[in-house]
């Protein structure tokens, strides 16, 4: 699925629904605090209506279709279970491999004074904001011919894509671990290995688990990468849903698979959430990043060296993409680039600026929708007196639902009267916004929860009405977080492939859709032009993410 | 060559700033030395250097005449009690105290933990999660944890700094008794004059200077 989060996403570790941390604000009976934030339902109305109409209704529609007898036949066939087995296998392998590869880098980049640390961190983060189709394309460009369609290729691409999740989530906690815990252990006579095993690991475990759950979720529902890199026997449930809908017109079968996937993802979310609550350790975190120490031991030096190697490896697929866009037969040239700019003989050969314009205008609309809906939902969750955790979990559901299912659901629900949106462009940004809303909520919520309630009390004692207190205390903080989340939402919209592939009109493809079309075209020209267009998409996405990153307050937590 | 701790010409720089500018210090066996100094004078840095947690720019730390300046902290057998306890949050009280004696057979380890719980007046609290302890209790557990592996020297870094005055005075007397009865030499850092006089056989003062702090008799 085409979700991705921005570098330094404020929310990564909190992607699993959190326990309510702030004391629930009450209606202020005697003895309780009198100054309260505004009532939650003011904020809840718009998100509830939007998510109910464009998320819950389509989802229920898909669910209802899946439970028909024709759809259930799918569950009886062996090929279906081979797909399920492969989906699970590649997700587990990808998750384990990502952890193994990325944990030393998380350590080196957050605990050691490695030269060029910022550059290395940026190099490892870039893959994560890349559109999944581009990642797939880049690995096709990088790997030898015979690798396409193999388990190895898919796992490699998934590792590349998800390194940033582990480095950021685990590293974010690692940087803030109070080093005195480890110091205490070593003054008590523990060798470094025992310190790592008995102190560092238990304190770090919740973050490792959170990142593993995220990587598993992303790879289990992987669409763009597998569509480009997978083969007939190496395919995920998500791609199979797509194939059944678009190629076989087997809607009941697709719906059944969508339900199967949704249930599996919910199961994983619930188990991971439980496990995380059980492992959670109430620890004191250092207030600022603890100053990194120069690598001294052999292990430290090995971790630092590995990080450098990994960063170079992470740059390779991008270089391969650039190479393919400039390589014409046996010579170098700009042929593919100039071909991109021209009107072709068929409708498939739209000139570059048309999908670019389509993508950018969809991104603007999708970002607006996602920021308004997600921002309001975050306020509702933060201010809720009761039911905060339930709202919190509900806002996460779109992240747990596959994008293909979402797109499919929107398609079948709004293809009939009274609301026929099939022919309308607005359905595309709506689908993309649904994918982005959970990320906006996750970005804004921790910031809102961190507001010291006494600030509102101070405002009240200075003569502010409740609404002025909210505008002067909460809103400025909210504004900045919304800016960051807008960049994130725009990046999601620009790269979104799963939902968009159902919803986009054939005469108005977005950049990722056009890349997909070019790739499916036989011959060298298709690959070369797809590579060139991928470079364009990477450039646009990087620009958006960089702009959003500038809004982030320096030193603001990465968690 | 002298018995006990001997620190000579210890210089420590952190982030370009010289914190300690040539500290000299001795702690004899059976002796409790109190170290006074204003906040930010470098008291904690001195203790961290003695424990081996920071690497000094120059100078030596020796024990019984052996230079241990480049010995790793876990091999020094020097205990450290932090200002705010720093109990392992994922372990209960007994597991915290038993952390440094994990190599002992279980029966002996349990006995040692019980013995220390009794020493710091916390019998029966072994199964408690550490986040349910009061500030004074947490500090006692930290003291018990540091004493469990029988360190040859105990460093106390303002162990009662975060507690209120009454509790601080009571604990200071307790610590003195505990150190006596376990016959552990100690270097006890504080910024409180009365506390220093109460716990120390001898009181030293860390004096800030332009080139980092140095030690002088109080």
Interface residues (C-beta under 8 A of the other chain):
Chain A: X178 X180 X181 X183 X184 X185 X186 X187 X188 X189 X190 X191 X192 X195 X198 X199 X202 X203 X281 X282 X283 X284 X291
Chain B: X15 X48 X51 X52 X53 X72 X73 X74 X75 X76 X77 X78 X79 X80 X82 X84 X86 X88 X89 X90 X99 X100 X131 X145 X146 X148 X149 X151
